[in-house]
Amino acid sequence: MAIQRGEIYFVDLNPTKGREQAGNRPVLVLSNNTINKLPLVVTVVVGTKGENISSDYLTNVRISSSDSGLSMETVFLCFQLRSLDPNRFPESPAGKVSGEILTRIEDAVRYCLDL
């Protein structure tokens, strides 16, 4: 399996602690493809259903189902970065983003990390 930057997978994030997002969640792959091919970890941004987030913030990116390929509007919480073992990922992605949407996510992550 070749996990690619910009792909969205549903991944079980348990176990978690405190305010970490838990359960089976959409995650968007942010790490570059060179790293994704190595036996390391894959860095992702965690998402949640759009209906769960009533307001938009600089730390979040709301994506329509037509732009992600998912069955629902999704808000990616760019302050919720995780590095996951590739074995957590299913065989194939549930969706994908690229271009302007990926740039919006990158900008929100930079804002969250003060980069």
C-alpha positions as CSV (number, residue, x, y, z in Angstrom):
1,M,0.0,0.0,0.0
2,A,1.3,3.4,-1.0
3,I,-0.1,6.1,1.3
4,Q,-0.1,9.4,-0.5
5,R,-0.1,13.1,0.6
6,G,-3.6,14.5,0.3
7,E,-5.4,11.2,0.7
8,I,-8.1,10.8,3.3
9,Y,-8.6,7.6,5.3
10,F,-10.9,6.5,8.0
11,V,-8.6,5.4,10.9
12,D,-9.3,4.1,14.4
13,L,-7.5,6.7,16.6
14,N,-8.0,4.8,19.9
15,P,-6.5,4.7,22.4
16,T,-6.5,8.4,23.2
17,K,-6.3,10.6,26.2
18,G,-8.0,13.8,27.2
19,R,-9.2,16.1,24.4
20,E,-7.6,14.0,21.6
21,Q,-10.0,13.0,18.9
22,A,-11.1,9.4,19.4
23,G,-12.7,6.6,17.4
24,N,-12.9,6.0,13.7
25,R,-12.1,9.4,12.1
26,P,-11.2,10.8,8.7
27,V,-7.6,11.7,8.6
28,L,-5.9,13.7,5.9
29,V,-2.3,12.7,5.1
30,L,0.0,15.6,5.4
31,S,3.5,14.1,5.4
32,N,5.4,14.0,2.1
33,N,5.4,11.0,-0.1
34,T,9.1,10.2,0.4
35,I,8.5,9.8,4.2
36,N,5.2,7.9,3.5
37,K,7.1,5.2,1.5
38,L,9.5,4.6,4.4
39,P,8.7,2.3,7.3
40,L,8.2,5.2,9.6
41,V,5.0,7.0,10.7
42,V,2.5,9.0,8.6
43,T,1.6,12.5,9.8
44,V,-2.1,13.4,9.5
45,V,-4.6,16.1,10.3
46,V,-7.7,14.7,12.1
47,G,-11.2,15.5,10.8
48,T,-14.7,15.4,12.2
49,K,-18.2,15.7,10.7
50,G,-19.0,19.3,9.7
51,E,-22.2,19.2,11.7
52,N,-20.1,18.8,14.9
53,I,-18.4,22.2,14.4
54,S,-20.8,25.1,14.2
55,S,-18.3,27.9,13.8
56,D,-15.3,28.3,11.5
57,Y,-11.9,29.2,13.0
58,L,-8.4,29.8,11.6
59,T,-7.4,26.5,13.0
60,N,-10.0,24.5,11.0
61,V,-10.6,23.8,7.3
62,R,-14.2,22.9,6.3
63,I,-14.4,20.8,3.1
64,S,-17.5,19.8,1.2
65,S,-18.2,16.2,0.3
66,S,-17.8,17.1,-3.4
67,D,-14.3,18.4,-2.7
68,S,-13.1,15.5,-0.6
69,G,-14.9,12.4,-2.1
70,L,-16.3,11.6,1.4
71,S,-20.0,11.2,2.0
72,M,-20.2,14.2,4.4
73,E,-18.9,17.7,4.9
74,T,-15.7,17.4,7.0
75,V,-13.8,19.8,9.1
76,F,-10.1,19.1,9.5
77,L,-8.9,20.2,12.9
78,C,-5.4,21.5,11.9
79,F,-4.4,21.8,15.6
80,Q,-5.0,18.0,15.9
81,L,-1.9,16.6,14.2
82,R,-1.1,12.9,14.7
83,S,1.7,10.7,13.6
84,L,0.4,7.2,13.0
85,D,1.8,3.8,12.2
86,P,1.0,2.8,8.6
87,N,-0.6,-0.4,9.8
88,R,-3.5,1.7,11.2
89,F,-4.6,2.6,7.6
90,P,-7.0,0.6,5.5
91,E,-6.1,-0.7,2.1
92,S,-7.5,2.2,0.1
93,P,-8.4,5.9,0.8
94,A,-11.9,7.1,1.3
95,G,-11.2,10.4,-0.5
96,K,-8.6,12.9,-1.5
97,V,-7.9,16.6,-1.7
98,S,-5.3,18.5,-3.7
99,G,-4.5,22.0,-5.0
100,E,-6.1,24.9,-3.3
101,I,-7.7,22.8,-0.5
102,L,-4.4,21.2,0.4
103,T,-2.9,24.6,0.5
104,R,-5.6,25.8,2.9
105,I,-4.9,22.9,5.2
106,E,-1.1,23.6,5.0
107,D,-1.8,27.3,5.9
108,A,-3.9,26.4,8.9
109,V,-1.3,24.0,10.2
110,R,1.4,26.7,9.8
111,Y,-0.9,29.1,11.7
112,C,-1.4,26.5,14.5
113,L,2.4,25.8,14.7
114,D,3.4,29.5,14.3
115,L,5.6,28.6,11.3
